[in-house]
Amino acid sequence: MQHDIEELIKKLRDIASRSPKTKEEMQLVEAKCIELMQQIKNLNLGNTCPDEIWHYLTDADIRFKDPEYAKYQLIKYLSALKGWQYAT
């Protein structure tokens, strides 16, 4: 299970490095975010997943449309991810 969580955290960090430039790229990121949400649920981590992480995964389209919001959300996401990584 710990290996699965470590792999999930790696994937969550990877998604933060993606900055789609086209609608098609955004749709790929959005699909990856949906996969990550499912992994969180499958690992029974939904109750411990910080809201900032969950919102980041659901807001790929909003970040694509609003670069300022994307910057703001990324800071909150990475901070929450770091805290969650140490808590799990």
Rosetta blueprint (number, residue, H / E / L):
1 M L
2 Q H
3 H H
4 D H
5 I H
6 E H
7 E H
8 L H
9 I H
10 K H
11 K H
12 L H
13 R H
14 D H
15 I H
16 A H
17 S L
18 R L
19 S L
20 P L
21 K L
22 T L
23 K H
24 E H
25 E H
26 M H
27 Q H
28 L H
29 V H
30 E H
31 A H
32 K H
33 C H
34 I H
35 E H
36 L H
37 M H
38 Q H
39 Q H
40 I H
41 K H
42 N H
43 L L
44 N L
45 L L
46 G L
47 N L
48 T L
49 C L
50 P L
51 D H
52 E H
53 I H
54 W H
55 H H
56 Y H
57 L H
58 T H
59 D L
60 A H
61 D H
62 I H
63 R H
64 F H
65 K H
66 D L
67 P H
68 E H
69 Y H
70 A H
71 K H
72 Y H
73 Q H
74 L H
75 I H
76 K H
77 Y H
78 L H
79 S H
80 A H
81 L H
82 K H
83 G H
84 W H
85 Q H
86 Y H
87 A H
88 T L
